[in-house]
Amino acid sequence: MQGIRNWEIQLRKGCLELAILASLAPGRLYGLEILRRLAERGLIVPEGTIYPLLSRLKHEGWVDSEWVTAEAGHPRKYYRLTPAGRHRAMQMARAWAGFAASLDRLLAPLGEEGR
Amino acid sequence: MTHTAATFCRLEDYLGELRACLRRLPAAEVSEIVDELRSHVLDSAASNDDALTEDSVRAAIDRLGRAEDLASLYVTESLLSRAGRSGSPWPMLCGILRWATVSGAGLFAALGLAVGLVISASFFVAALHKPFAPSRAGLWRLDDGSLSLRLGFGAPAPGLELLGWWIVPLGLLLGACGLWLTLQFGRWCIRRYRRTPLEAL
């Protein structure tokens, strides 16, 4: 069981960048909103890890950020995709879709055995 | 919302600790990180029942993790980002040495970078030292047939000098090429092997 868990963690690590870029596709979000959006889709990310990754995505030019004073009374840092980030997310999504389709075909016999 | 002095005290203690661990980064970057995490804790602590209490703030801080670990992720990410963009060896060396402390890929990159920098520096030193130690700096074929790049220190080399004063332009050229290739190798390693901060957990 531990082996499966480790494999799953590795899989999530590899997809986190795509997941964050995809979560920003509809519009700007602040860090906690990104975490919640990922959690709604079953992707639980340790809270402390997302900010250094967002910082990297910003350095890469794939997201930019702005401070907005919220109703809560304190400012929040919102992130949005840049055109380069949207292009990158689309490229990654295409690569993922192709890979997932191939793997699904390969896994189909296993699914039938499981029924 | 109920805010008590103790509630904010705990948060500011945590952020103070984080700020201290981030001292290697530029002040503006540190302020931005601290402000963002303060905002995160306030939102996260108030998200469940809208009551900001000492316990909810403590729980939000616990979910973020230890200040030292969080700062380490930020510092590694920031130094690597600067290394990837920089055209000079110093930021590259700082970033990759930092990376080497948290990942095997970083260690591989650091070893490659060290070898490349030493070879490049050797060509520069031999070229620049030639005018001051003409009989000890340059490229020699030793008596046993092997080649030896002499940097101009120690006893004169035995054997036959091959390049003479040509070591000056060639040494500078080879040093510059070696440095460029070394920096390209460092950038390639960062692009190829850098993973998400989750790796550090």
Contacts between the chains, C-beta under 8 A, distances in Angstrom:
chain1	res1	chain2	res2	distance
A	9	B	198	7.6
A	12	B	198	7.2
A	13	B	195	6.2
A	13	B	196	5.2
A	13	B	198	4.6
A	13	B	199	6.2
A	14	B	195	7.9
A	14	B	196	7.9
A	16	B	196	4.7
A	16	B	198	6.3
A	17	B	196	6.3
A	30	B	39	7.5
A	30	B	43	7.7
A	31	B	36	6.8
A	31	B	40	5.5
A	32	B	40	5.8
A	32	B	43	4.9
A	32	B	44	5.8
A	32	B	47	7.3
A	45	B	198	7.5
A	46	B	63	7.9
A	46	B	65	6.8
A	46	B	198	7.3
A	46	B	201	6.4
A	47	B	40	7.4
A	47	B	44	7.1
A	47	B	63	4.7
A	47	B	64	5.2
A	47	B	65	7.5
A	48	B	63	7.7
A	48	B	64	4.5
A	48	B	65	3.9
A	48	B	69	7.1
A	48	B	70	4.7
A	48	B	73	7.1
A	49	B	73	6.7
A	49	B	196	7.2
A	49	B	197	4.4
A	49	B	198	5.3
A	49	B	200	7.9
A	49	B	201	6.7
A	51	B	33	7.3
A	51	B	36	6.4
A	51	B	37	6.9
A	51	B	40	7.5
A	51	B	70	7.8
A	51	B	74	7.5
A	52	B	70	7.7
A	52	B	73	4.1
A	52	B	74	5.0
A	52	B	76	7.7
A	52	B	77	4.5
A	52	B	197	4.6
A	53	B	77	7.5
A	53	B	196	5.7
A	53	B	197	5.3
A	55	B	33	7.6
A	55	B	74	6.7
A	55	B	77	5.6
A	55	B	78	6.9
A	55	B	81	7.7
A	56	B	77	5.0
A	56	B	80	7.9
A	56	B	81	6.0
A	59	B	77	7.8
A	59	B	78	7.8
A	59	B	81	3.8
A	59	B	85	7.6
A	60	B	81	7.6
A	67	B	35	7.8
A	72	B	42	7.0
A	72	B	43	6.6
A	72	B	46	7.2
A	74	B	38	7.4
A	74	B	39	5.5
A	74	B	42	5.5
A	75	B	35	7.1
A	75	B	39	6.3
A	76	B	39	5.2
A	76	B	43	7.2
A	77	B	32	7.7
A	77	B	35	7.5
A	77	B	36	4.8
A	77	B	39	6.6
